[in-house]
């Protein structure tokens, strides 16, 4: 399953390659999951032309939202300060890790952080294989799960404590 960031949805709606074709493919395979904060961003940006999309979005599988205090701890534990990603971005990262999902974004900074955390998604339509849209090599979450890392990452997202400062 792939958690799709607002930046990809916007490109999908504008029919921009390769985003439109790949997201359409994933939707056809029922491989897309939503997040209530992405829904909110799509809703706020709607000028009346997204009614069908918003109705369909509400019906798709939704990832669990990580509680505020756990996202704060996640930011502290991963030193995500000043990395060029926003609050909604870190919510999506935490939800992707907890839900063992891949995260697809068109934002280069957000993609780099997702790649570091092992949840970035990208697809090459030419080769049919996995790659980063930005040219970075992305590890896939299923590879992490196969290596036994998935449970540990999910555990750390929800049970992190602020590190002691010396």
Secondary structure, DSSP 8 states (H G I E B T S, - for coil): -EEE-HHHHHHHHTT-TTHHHHHHHHHHTT-EEB-HHHHHHHHHT-SSS-HHHHHHHHHS-B-----HHHHHHHHHHHT-TTSS--HHHHHHHHHHHHTT-EEE-S-HHHHHHHHHTT-B--B-TTTSSB--TTS-----HHHHHHTT-HHHHHHHHHS-------
